[in-house]
Amino acid sequence: HYIMENLVKGNSITPAWLDHFFEEYGIDRTGLYRTLTLGLNPQYHPGRLPLAHPRITHALEQTGSPLYTFLYPEEYILFLRDQALSQALPILERLGRELGDILHIGIGSPRSILQQSLSYQDAEAAAESLGPDGIIAFYEDLDLELITASIPADARERFLAKTIAPLSQEDRALLAVYFDEDRSLVRTCSRLFLHKNTLQYRLGRIHRLC
Protein backbone atom coordinates (compact mmCIF):
# COMPACT_ATOMS: atom_id res chain seq x y z
CA HIS A 1 0.00 0.00 0.00
CA TYR A 2 2.78 2.41 0.93
CA ILE A 3 4.68 1.88 -2.33
CA MET A 4 1.62 2.04 -4.57
CA GLU A 5 0.17 5.12 -2.89
CA ASN A 6 3.43 7.00 -3.25
CA LEU A 7 3.93 5.90 -6.84
CA VAL A 8 0.50 7.19 -7.91
CA LYS A 9 1.04 10.45 -6.03
CA GLY A 10 4.51 10.95 -7.47
CA ASN A 11 6.20 11.04 -4.07
CA SER A 12 9.84 10.11 -3.63
CA ILE A 13 10.48 6.62 -2.24
CA THR A 14 13.62 5.23 -0.63
CA PRO A 15 15.49 3.32 -3.41
CA ALA A 16 16.01 0.29 -1.16
CA TRP A 17 12.24 0.04 -0.60
CA LEU A 18 11.64 0.24 -4.34
CA ASP A 19 14.25 -2.40 -5.13
CA HIS A 20 12.68 -4.76 -2.61
CA PHE A 21 9.21 -4.06 -4.03
CA PHE A 22 10.28 -4.74 -7.63
CA GLU A 23 12.05 -7.94 -6.63
CA GLU A 24 9.19 -9.25 -4.47
CA TYR A 25 6.56 -8.78 -7.20
CA GLY A 26 8.78 -9.58 -10.18
CA ILE A 27 8.32 -6.17 -11.74
CA ASP A 28 10.24 -5.41 -14.92
CA ARG A 29 11.36 -1.78 -14.71
CA THR A 30 11.38 -1.59 -18.52
CA GLY A 31 7.85 -2.97 -18.92
CA LEU A 32 4.68 -0.90 -19.37
CA TYR A 33 1.93 -0.80 -16.76
CA ARG A 34 -1.39 0.96 -16.46
CA THR A 35 -3.02 2.38 -13.36
CA LEU A 36 -6.70 1.54 -13.12
CA THR A 37 -8.95 3.41 -10.73
CA LEU A 38 -12.13 1.86 -9.39
CA GLY A 39 -14.08 4.62 -7.68
CA LEU A 40 -17.12 4.07 -5.51
CA ASN A 41 -19.93 6.59 -5.36
CA PRO A 42 -21.50 6.38 -1.90
CA GLN A 43 -24.30 8.80 -2.89
CA TYR A 44 -26.01 5.98 -4.76
CA HIS A 45 -27.40 3.14 -2.69
CA PRO A 46 -25.00 3.51 0.27
CA GLY A 47 -26.43 0.32 1.73
CA ARG A 48 -24.79 -1.64 -1.10
CA LEU A 49 -21.27 -0.47 -0.27
CA PRO A 50 -20.51 -3.22 2.29
CA LEU A 51 -21.31 -5.79 -0.41
CA ALA A 52 -19.22 -3.97 -3.00
CA HIS A 53 -15.86 -4.26 -1.27
CA PRO A 54 -15.52 -8.08 -1.30
CA ARG A 55 -16.75 -8.20 -4.91
CA ILE A 56 -14.17 -5.63 -5.99
CA THR A 57 -11.37 -7.41 -4.13
CA HIS A 58 -12.34 -10.73 -5.72
CA ALA A 59 -12.36 -9.16 -9.20
CA LEU A 60 -8.95 -7.58 -8.65
CA GLU A 61 -7.58 -10.96 -7.58
CA GLN A 62 -8.95 -12.48 -10.78
CA THR A 63 -7.01 -10.02 -12.96
CA GLY A 64 -3.84 -11.89 -11.96
CA SER A 65 -2.04 -8.78 -10.74
CA PRO A 66 -1.18 -8.66 -7.03
CA LEU A 67 -0.55 -4.91 -7.31
CA TYR A 68 -3.77 -3.42 -5.97
CA THR A 69 -4.74 -1.48 -2.89
CA PHE A 70 -7.50 0.68 -1.42
CA LEU A 71 -7.14 4.43 -1.09
CA TYR A 72 -9.46 5.54 1.68
CA PRO A 73 -12.28 6.49 1.53
CA GLU A 74 -13.62 5.32 -1.84
CA GLU A 75 -11.07 4.31 -4.44
CA TYR A 76 -9.24 1.13 -5.39
CA ILE A 77 -6.16 1.29 -7.61
CA LEU A 78 -4.63 -1.49 -9.66
CA PHE A 79 -1.29 -1.67 -11.48
CA LEU A 80 -1.75 -3.93 -14.48
CA ARG A 81 0.72 -4.95 -17.18
CA ASP A 82 -0.34 -3.38 -20.45
CA GLN A 83 -0.39 -6.73 -22.27
CA ALA A 84 -2.68 -8.20 -19.57
CA LEU A 85 -5.41 -5.59 -20.07
CA SER A 86 -7.37 -7.48 -22.74
CA GLN A 87 -7.71 -10.52 -20.44
CA ALA A 88 -8.72 -8.38 -17.45
CA LEU A 89 -11.37 -6.35 -19.28
CA PRO A 90 -14.16 -9.00 -19.20
CA ILE A 91 -13.64 -9.32 -15.42
CA LEU A 92 -13.90 -5.56 -14.92
CA GLU A 93 -16.91 -5.24 -17.24
CA ARG A 94 -18.73 -7.97 -15.32
CA LEU A 95 -17.92 -6.21 -12.05
CA GLY A 96 -19.27 -2.95 -13.47
CA ARG A 97 -22.53 -4.60 -14.48
CA GLU A 98 -22.91 -6.13 -11.02
CA LEU A 99 -22.36 -2.89 -9.12
CA GLY A 100 -24.07 -0.58 -11.60
CA ASP A 101 -24.21 3.09 -10.68
CA ILE A 102 -21.97 2.92 -7.61
CA LEU A 103 -18.78 2.08 -9.53
CA HIS A 104 -16.79 3.95 -12.19
CA ILE A 105 -13.58 2.54 -13.69
CA GLY A 106 -10.90 4.65 -15.34
CA ILE A 107 -8.01 3.11 -17.29
CA GLY A 108 -4.84 5.16 -17.57
CA SER A 109 -2.18 5.29 -20.27
CA PRO A 110 0.63 2.71 -20.48
CA ARG A 111 3.71 3.99 -18.64
CA SER A 112 6.80 2.65 -16.93
CA ILE A 113 6.31 1.57 -13.34
CA LEU A 114 8.00 4.74 -12.10
CA GLN A 115 5.59 6.91 -14.13
CA GLN A 116 2.38 5.55 -12.67
CA SER A 117 1.53 8.96 -11.24
CA LEU A 118 0.95 10.09 -14.85
CA SER A 119 -1.07 6.97 -15.65
CA TYR A 120 -3.09 7.59 -12.47
CA GLN A 121 -3.89 11.17 -13.55
CA ASP A 122 -4.99 9.83 -16.93
CA ALA A 123 -7.17 7.18 -15.28
CA GLU A 124 -8.80 9.83 -13.07
CA ALA A 125 -9.56 11.98 -16.13
CA ALA A 126 -11.06 8.96 -17.88
CA ALA A 127 -13.26 8.10 -14.89
CA GLU A 128 -14.49 11.70 -14.61
CA SER A 129 -15.59 11.58 -18.26
CA LEU A 130 -18.09 8.79 -17.57
CA GLY A 131 -21.75 9.69 -17.65
CA PRO A 132 -24.33 8.27 -15.24
CA ASP A 133 -24.64 5.09 -17.30
CA GLY A 134 -20.93 4.63 -17.99
CA ILE A 135 -18.85 1.84 -16.48
CA ILE A 136 -15.34 1.91 -17.98
CA ALA A 137 -13.45 4.67 -19.77
CA PHE A 138 -10.04 4.53 -21.46
CA TYR A 139 -7.71 7.49 -21.43
CA GLU A 140 -7.02 6.89 -25.13
CA ASP A 141 -10.71 7.48 -25.93
CA LEU A 142 -10.76 11.00 -24.47
CA ASP A 143 -10.68 14.09 -26.67
CA LEU A 144 -12.36 17.25 -25.33
CA GLU A 145 -12.15 15.74 -21.84
CA LEU A 146 -8.35 16.05 -22.01
CA ILE A 147 -8.72 19.82 -22.14
CA THR A 148 -11.47 20.16 -19.54
CA ALA A 149 -9.67 17.84 -17.11
CA SER A 150 -6.72 20.22 -17.01
CA ILE A 151 -8.89 23.23 -16.16
CA PRO A 152 -9.09 24.09 -12.42
CA ALA A 153 -12.39 23.17 -10.78
CA ASP A 154 -13.24 26.78 -9.85
CA ALA A 155 -12.73 27.89 -13.49
CA ARG A 156 -15.05 25.11 -14.66
CA GLU A 157 -17.70 26.20 -12.16
CA ARG A 158 -17.46 29.82 -13.33
CA PHE A 159 -17.78 28.72 -16.96
CA LEU A 160 -20.87 26.65 -16.18
CA ALA A 161 -22.38 29.57 -14.26
CA LYS A 162 -22.02 31.73 -17.38
CA THR A 163 -23.46 29.12 -19.75
CA ILE A 164 -25.85 26.38 -18.63
CA ALA A 165 -26.67 27.55 -15.10
CA PRO A 166 -30.02 29.08 -16.23
CA LEU A 167 -31.20 25.74 -17.60
CA SER A 168 -33.59 23.52 -15.67
CA GLN A 169 -32.95 19.82 -15.15
CA GLU A 170 -35.60 19.16 -17.80
CA ASP A 171 -33.72 21.37 -20.28
CA ARG A 172 -30.45 19.58 -19.56
CA ALA A 173 -32.09 16.16 -19.93
CA LEU A 174 -33.45 17.25 -23.31
CA LEU A 175 -29.99 18.37 -24.45
CA ALA A 176 -28.46 15.09 -23.30
CA VAL A 177 -30.86 13.15 -25.53
CA TYR A 178 -30.45 15.63 -28.40
CA PHE A 179 -26.66 15.24 -28.50
CA ASP A 180 -26.88 11.51 -27.80
CA GLU A 181 -28.96 11.26 -30.97
CA ASP A 182 -26.36 13.28 -32.91
CA ARG A 183 -28.72 16.31 -33.03
CA SER A 184 -31.36 14.43 -35.01
CA LEU A 185 -34.73 16.10 -34.47
CA VAL A 186 -36.62 13.00 -35.61
CA ARG A 187 -34.85 10.59 -33.26
CA THR A 188 -34.95 13.06 -30.36
CA CYS A 189 -38.68 13.55 -30.82
CA SER A 190 -39.17 9.79 -30.92
CA ARG A 191 -37.27 9.22 -27.67
CA LEU A 192 -38.90 12.10 -25.80
CA PHE A 193 -42.41 11.69 -27.30
CA LEU A 194 -42.41 15.30 -28.47
CA HIS A 195 -43.80 16.98 -31.57
CA LYS A 196 -41.11 18.39 -33.86
CA ASN A 197 -42.41 21.96 -33.42
CA THR A 198 -42.34 21.59 -29.65
CA LEU A 199 -38.76 20.34 -29.73
CA GLN A 200 -37.65 23.19 -31.98
CA TYR A 201 -39.33 25.73 -29.70
CA ARG A 202 -37.61 24.29 -26.62
CA LEU A 203 -34.21 24.22 -28.36
CA GLY A 204 -34.70 27.83 -29.40
CA ARG A 205 -35.57 28.77 -25.81
CA ILE A 206 -32.44 26.99 -24.55
CA HIS A 207 -30.39 28.88 -27.14
CA ARG A 208 -31.72 32.22 -25.91
CA LEU A 209 -31.05 31.32 -22.26
CA CYS A 210 -27.47 30.30 -22.97
C-alpha positions in Angstrom: 0.0 0.0 0.0 2.8 2.4 0.9 4.7 1.9 -2.3 1.6 2.0 -4.6 0.2 5.1 -2.9 3.4 7.0 -3.2 3.9 5.9 -6.8 0.5 7.2 -7.9 1.0 10.4 -6.0 4.5 10.9 -7.5 6.2 11.0 -4.1 9.8 10.1 -3.6 10.5 6.6 -2.2 13.6 5.2 -0.6 15.5 3.3 -3.4 16.0 0.3 -1.2 12.2 0.0 -0.6 11.6 0.2 -4.3 14.2 -2.4 -5.1 12.7 -4.8 -2.6 9.2 -4.1 -4.0 10.3 -4.7 -7.6 12.1 -7.9 -6.6 9.2 -9.3 -4.5 6.6 -8.8 -7.2 8.8 -9.6 -10.2 8.3 -6.2 -11.7 10.2 -5.4 -14.9 11.4 -1.8 -14.7 11.4 -1.6 -18.5 7.8 -3.0 -18.9 4.7 -0.9 -19.4 1.9 -0.8 -16.8 -1.4 1.0 -16.5 -3.0 2.4 -13.4 -6.7 1.5 -13.1 -8.9 3.4 -10.7 -12.1 1.9 -9.4 -14.1 4.6 -7.7 -17.1 4.1 -5.5 -19.9 6.6 -5.4 -21.5 6.4 -1.9 -24.3 8.8 -2.9 -26.0 6.0 -4.8 -27.4 3.1 -2.7 -25.0 3.5 0.3 -26.4 0.3 1.7 -24.8 -1.6 -1.1 -21.3 -0.5 -0.3 -20.5 -3.2 2.3 -21.3 -5.8 -0.4 -19.2 -4.0 -3.0 -15.9 -4.3 -1.3 -15.5 -8.1 -1.3 -16.7 -8.2 -4.9 -14.2 -5.6 -6.0 -11.4 -7.4 -4.1 -12.3 -10.7 -5.7 -12.4 -9.2 -9.2 -9.0 -7.6 -8.7 -7.6 -11.0 -7.6 -9.0 -12.5 -10.8 -7.0 -10.0 -13.0 -3.8 -11.9 -12.0 -2.0 -8.8 -10.7 -1.2 -8.7 -7.0 -0.6 -4.9 -7.3 -3.8 -3.4 -6.0 -4.7 -1.5 -2.9 -7.5 0.7 -1.4 -7.1 4.4 -1.1 -9.5 5.5 1.7 -12.3 6.5 1.5 -13.6 5.3 -1.8 -11.1 4.3 -4.4 -9.2 1.1 -5.4 -6.2 1.3 -7.6 -4.6 -1.5 -9.7 -1.3 -1.7 -11.5 -1.8 -3.9 -14.5 0.7 -4.9 -17.2 -0.3 -3.4 -20.5 -0.4 -6.7 -22.3 -2.7 -8.2 -19.6 -5.4 -5.6 -20.1 -7.4 -7.5 -22.7 -7.7 -10.5 -20.4 -8.7 -8.4 -17.5 -11.4 -6.3 -19.3 -14.2 -9.0 -19.2 -13.6 -9.3 -15.4 -13.9 -5.6 -14.9 -16.9 -5.2 -17.2 -18.7 -8.0 -15.3 -17.9 -6.2 -12.0 -19.3 -3.0 -13.5 -22.5 -4.6 -14.5 -22.9 -6.1 -11.0 -22.4 -2.9 -9.1 -24.1 -0.6 -11.6 -24.2 3.1 -10.7 -22.0 2.9 -7.6 -18.8 2.1 -9.5 -16.8 3.9 -12.2 -13.6 2.5 -13.7 -10.9 4.6 -15.3 -8.0 3.1 -17.3 -4.8 5.2 -17.6 -2.2 5.3 -20.3 0.6 2.7 -20.5 3.7 4.0 -18.6 6.8 2.7 -16.9 6.3 1.6 -13.3 8.0 4.7 -12.1 5.6 6.9 -14.1 2.4 5.6 -12.7 1.5 9.0 -11.2 0.9 10.1 -14.9 -1.1 7.0 -15.6 -3.1 7.6 -12.5 -3.9 11.2 -13.5 -5.0 9.8 -16.9 -7.2 7.2 -15.3 -8.8 9.8 -13.1 -9.6 12.0 -16.1 -11.1 9.0 -17.9 -13.3 8.1 -14.9 -14.5 11.7 -14.6 -15.6 11.6 -18.3 -18.1 8.8 -17.6 -21.8 9.7 -17.6 -24.3 8.3 -15.2 -24.6 5.1 -17.3 -20.9 4.6 -18.0 -18.9 1.8 -16.5 -15.3 1.9 -18.0 -13.4 4.7 -19.8 -10.0 4.5 -21.5 -7.7 7.5 -21.4 -7.0 6.9 -25.1 -10.7 7.5 -25.9 -10.8 11.0 -24.5 -10.7 14.1 -26.7 -12.4 17.2 -25.3 -12.2 15.7 -21.8 -8.4 16.0 -22.0 -8.7 19.8 -22.1 -11.5 20.2 -19.5 -9.7 17.8 -17.1 -6.7 20.2 -17.0 -8.9 23.2 -16.2 -9.1 24.1 -12.4 -12.4 23.2 -10.8 -13.2 26.8 -9.9 -12.7 27.9 -13.5 -15.0 25.1 -14.7 -17.7 26.2 -12.2 -17.5 29.8 -13.3 -17.8 28.7 -17.0 -20.9 26.7 -16.2 -22.4 29.6 -14.3 -22.0 31.7 -17.4 -23.5 29.1 -19.7 -25.8 26.4 -18.6 -26.7 27.6 -15.1 -30.0 29.1 -16.2 -31.2 25.7 -17.6 -33.6 23.5 -15.7 -32.9 19.8 -15.2 -35.6 19.2 -17.8 -33.7 21.4 -20.3 -30.4 19.6 -19.6 -32.1 16.2 -19.9 -33.4 17.3 -23.3 -30.0 18.4 -24.4 -28.5 15.1 -23.3 -30.9 13.1 -25.5 -30.5 15.6 -28.4 -26.7 15.2 -28.5 -26.9 11.5 -27.8 -29.0 11.3 -31.0 -26.4 13.3 -32.9 -28.7 16.3 -33.0 -31.4 14.4 -35.0 -34.7 16.1 -34.5 -36.6 13.0 -35.6 -34.9 10.6 -33.3 -34.9 13.1 -30.4 -38.7 13.5 -30.8 -39.2 9.8 -30.9 -37.3 9.2 -27.7 -38.9 12.1 -25.8 -42.4 11.7 -27.3 -42.4 15.3 -28.5 -43.8 17.0 -31.6 -41.1 18.4 -33.9 -42.4 22.0 -33.4 -42.3 21.6 -29.7 -38.8 20.3 -29.7 -37.6 23.2 -32.0 -39.3 25.7 -29.7 -37.6 24.3 -26.6 -34.2 24.2 -28.4 -34.7 27.8 -29.4 -35.6 28.8 -25.8 -32.4 27.0 -24.5 -30.4 28.9 -27.1 -31.7 32.2 -25.9 -31.1 31.3 -22.3 -27.5 30.3 -23.0 
